[in-house]
C-alpha cells in the first residue's frame, strides 16, 4: 500500500526512549552496596515488557488513562487498531483500557471497561472482526445514558477516548465530548459524584479512527477495512467468472454500499465488469437500453461471460431504486439479450475474514497517531479523526468530514448526482472515468482521435513479474483502442524484442482484445518479461527495431531494470534519432524500489502473500509455544517489504539492508527473546517471528540466524527458518494493485498521446518525454527520468536515496516490544579503508 509520508514519531528519540532509567542507574551505582541491594529489590520491574520501561511516568502525577473502543459495524483491521493503541499507550507511560461492546459497554461500565496489559493483545493482528465487540446502544442516544457513561469513565479515571467506527459512531463521540462539562456538573449536582472526584477530569479528549468497509467518510482515501472487503469481493467475482464463462452466463453481483459506491466501483474496475450501478452516478436516462447495448457489443466481440456489479443503494437518474432482480430480468428477457442470468448477493461475507496487509498497516499507523493526538489534545482542540491522503497520515477535523459525508447523501437524495461525484475524492472520479473508458470506450466512437493524431504504441514489460502488470496492460490497451491508437505487444522484454522479433509468431505483434480482456485478475506477465537491458540486447539493434516497426511511443512496465532501461534509452538519443520518441514508465515491482514513486504495482500483492504466509507460520510457532521463526523476504536492497510485513504480522525484529546487521544486534535480540520467553506463562495466542531481507547482510541469512538463536537459547526455546521465495511474486493480484494499475496505466497513455507522432525535435528538448509516473505524498505525478537518475537514485544499491517508509521501522520495533538496539558500524571504503588497515588513520569508536 501503499504508504506513509510523515514521521509518525516526530519527536526526538529521547521522547520515545526516556533516559530516566539510565540516570536512575547512575544514582544506584553511586550508592553504598547495601543501598544498592535494597533499592534493586524494591524497584526492579517484575515481568514487564521492555517497552513499558522505556517511558517511566512521573511518580508524583497519576498516569494518564486512555480508553479504546470499537463501535458500529465491524470491519477487518479493528483488532489491529486496538493492539496498536494499547501498546503505544503503554509505551508512552499511560494506562490502556478497552471498552467492550462499544457504547453499550460505556453505559454499563463495570467489567465492560477493562485495563489491558501488553500481552493481552498478542495475536490480534490476524484476527477478523473486533475482539472487544460492538453493539447497538439505544441508551446512549438519551442524555441519561450519556450521563451514566460519563460517570463510568470518571470512576475508572479515564478522560481520553479513542473510538474506531463509522461516521455515526464518531458523531456520537463528538456530541459526548461537547456535553462533557454539563454532564459532570449534573453528576455533582445529583450527588452521583463528589466535586473532588471530577477535578482532574474537566475535559474529555476524543480521537476518531474510521473503521468502515464502505469507505464512505469524506476526507480520507481509505478507511480501516475497506481494502479487505474489496479483496473478498474480488475473490468472489473471480470465482463467479469461472462458472459464468463455462456456461456463457450472466451474473448480477450485489455488494454493500447504501450511500457510497466505492466498493462497487473498485470491484468493477478490478474485475473488468461489464456494467456498474452506484448511487453517486446513475446511468443515462434510459439505463436499460444503455446496458443492453454495452453487453450486446461485448457478446459480439466473443465474450462468454457477463458480470454486472450493483451497489445495494443503486438508483436511476430519477431517484428510483434499481434492484438486482430488475437487472436480472432485463438480461434474461427472451425478447432482448436472452442470457441465462443469476443473482449473487455477497452480504456479510464482505465483512468477514482477517485484514489484508494494507488494512493492518493503516490500522496500526493510525492507532499510533491516535494515541499521540489524544495526548497532545487541549480543551480548545477540535475533535479530530486520523485520515490517510494517498500516502500521508494526517489529522483532520471530524465534524467537517461528517458534514461533507452527509452532503453526499443529501445530494443523492435531491438527485444532484454531479454534486455527489464532486464531493467524492479525486481518485473516485478518476476510477469511474477509467471504468467507463475500459468497458464502453470501444463502443463509443466519439472518443476516437483524428487519424493524424493516432499513434503506434509499444507495450513492454521489463524486470521480474509483479501483480498488476496484466491489469495495467489491459487498461492501457483498452484506452488505446478507445482513442484509435494501435497498441503493440513486445513479448519477453528487450531480449525478446532483439532476438525473436522475426520468429513466427514474432515477439512483436498486435494485441487480441478478447484475450486481453480476461487479464484483469491474472498474476504474472502475459506478454512475458525479462531483466535484460537495452545495452545488453544491443542499443543499435533496439534503435533499429523501433524505427523498423515505426513506434511513436513506448510504454514500459517494470521495476528498477525498467527504470534503468528508460535511462539508457534516453541517454542514447543523441546517437540514435529513432529513440527520440516519448516513453514513460509505470513502476511494477514487489521491492517498491523505483525512484520517483512511493508505490509500485505488485508491492501490495506481495505483502498480502507474505503476511498470509507469516500468519500460517506464526500459527505453527504458537502451537509449539516456545518457537521463533526467521523468515527471509525478497526486496533486493530495499527493506520496504520486510518492514511493512513486520508491521502487519507483529514481528519481534526486522533486519534491513538500510540498517545492516551485526553480531551485536543478534546478541541483543537473543537476550530479549530469552527475557520474553521467561515471562511467557504458557500463552499460545502468538508465536514469534523475525523477518530478514535477503540482502540485509552478506554473512547472516535466515538459516544461520535460526541456527544461532537455537544454539544461544540453550534449550529455552526453538527456532526454525522459513523462506517463502518466489511465492511472493505470484498469486492473484490484490484489489489495490488492480485498481491502481488501471488508473495509472491510463494516465501513462494520456501522457504519451500529448506528444503525438513525428515529434523527434520536441522530444529531444523536453525532459518530460522520458518520465516515471508515481505517487508522491498526496499527488500522482510524472517526473523526468533525467532528474531522478541524477538526483534521487542510489545506483549502487538500486533504490531511491530517500526511503519514505523508514520511519515505520521504529513503530515495528516499539509495538513488537523490541528494546532499543545499536546499529552496525558503517563499512569503510576506498582510501580511508586502506589507511585504517595500514594503521595510518585511527579507527573511530
Secondary structure by P-SEA (a helix, b strand, c coil): ccccccccccccccccccaaaaaaaaaaaaccaaaaaaaaaccccccccccccccccccccccbbbbbbcccccccaaaaaaaaaaaaaaaabbbbbbbccaaaaaaaccccbbbbccccccccccccccccbbbbbcccccaaaaaaaaaaaaaacccbbbbbccaaaaaaaaaaaaaaaaaaaaaaaaccccccccccccbbbbbbbbbccccccccccccccaaaaaaaaaaaaaaaaaaaaaacbbbbbbbcccccaaaaaaaaaaaccccccccccccccaaaaaaaaaaaaaaaacccbbbbbbcccccccccccccaaaaaaaaacccccccbbbbbbbccccccccccaaaaaaaaaaaaaaaaaaaaccccccbbbbbbcccccccccaaaaaaaaaaaaaaaaacaaaaaaaaccaaaaaaaaaaaaaaccccccccccccccccbbbbbbccccccaaaaaaaaaaaaaaaabbbbbbbcccccccccccccccccbbbbcaaaaaacccccccccbbbccccccccaaaaaaaaaaacccbbbbbbcaaaaaaaaaaaaaccccccccbbbbbccccccccccccccccaaaaaaaaaaaaaaaaaaaaaaaccbbbbbbbbccccaaaaaaaaaaacccccccccccccaaaaaaaaaaaaaaaaaccccccbbbbbbbcccccccccaaaaaaaaaaaacccbbbbbbbbccccccccccaaaaaaaaaaaaaaaaaaacccccaaaaaaaccccbbbbbbcccccccccaaaaaccccccccccccccccccaaaaaaaaacccbbbbcccccccaaaaaaaaccccccc
